């Protein structure tokens, strides 16, 4: 029998890392990593347990279909999507779904014997399955939308309901079918790891049973800051970040607003070519995902340091270090990344996800801050060997890396990564042997004008 | 904070030329077991400022770190054990780091040094 087909998702642009990880698993056959959605399509006979260890994947799905001929007109598209489920071979993906679910349940029951899991078990065996379809449609190159993601989800749902007789249920469901539509390209999958309803039931159950099982024991621990306070939680859809593959990492206890995904930070660490005995620094670490992922991955072979200037982020990072950073040495500090209190030439690797997007800081501050951080990174990196992986979306920083610091930084790689709908630059640079410039002390000018920098992409 | 981190920290107040090494004021120390990894120690050794490391170890009450070392000692298991303990297992939980030039105190709370500067120091 042919091995089952999976789809593992990651940030668009970083598939190479996931691909390499998959190719290392025996009996795995990578089919494609260049679909419109970021991720890798592969066939494997490997045990779910082994796949659940993947570091570079956000989530794992059972593959249903990939089509390149979705109509753009609403009526034709609805008809096409309704008839879609008849074209899918459901047997093998559902087999896969059951296997994974079983695994998940046994794991949960052994971790905490609460009544909710038992109830779930019974439900799954007796009544027909309930499902929901989540669709995400984006027009990149084509004309404006003629139908919405919701329309697409409804049409696919109709088809599934007619064919398999499952009942649709938006909030509490067994199966989640996900469909991504990019222009005319469609990818449709069944979630294996992510299933939000379990988290809801558990949160609800926790309230009723006066929190019999402590949240810390659960593999998918809810965010500390958003701990359930009243029964209203029942009506909230949980955030996806709470129930993904990477949320099982032990150190992920306290998050901040724009926490980086561990899968992405793993890919960044891969780019940095870390060797045993290195000191890895993230001068803007937020809740410490990058330094903690580094020690979680490489253990005691390296030392990692994370720091931030935001007291909330530093507190979260300290909690995470205490909670799950026991695998290797990791220290947390509070400092200003534009003025690092470090000796020059002491750090081997800098891996930094600088703030971007509109949820963290604002454009003006970042355009001012990012180049300053680059200057500091140049100063603290070891000459000749130090490598920095910098992720940012800033024009002035691009100018700084590519032009101003050119004698000191050799560009090894420049990757464009798409995250949450934003295109972000990832620079992999090596510190050259060039000695640092000697800064002369200049008194501050009162009317110092900043020049506007324009860079052609 | 571990002594390894202390070995890299330097005071960066504007105008300070000799901000290293910061002296340590201890209120509470903590010892946590860490995996012993001789390769890591051998690789990190050349990057350390040994005198500063020795002085820091003495100031927090670890007197078994030798003042002078040569690379051959890195093959000695007993020395590596001591080195490992001082470098990675002892944490400064509460206390302060003090700039040698200006005497500015950087408080350490719950193991996190606060190196943020005031506006007039940048």
Interface residues (C-beta under 8 A of the other chain):
Chain A: X275 X276 X277 X278 X279 X299 X300 X301 X302 X303 X305 X307 X309 X314 X318 X328 X329 X331 X332 X333 X334 X335 X336 X339 X340 X341 X342 X343 X346 X347 X348 X382 X441
Chain B: X1 X2 X4 X5 X8 X9 X10 X11 X12 X15 X19 X20 X34 X35 X36 X37 X39 X40 X42 X43 X44 X47 X49 X88 X110 X111 X112 X113 X114 X115 X116 X117 X122
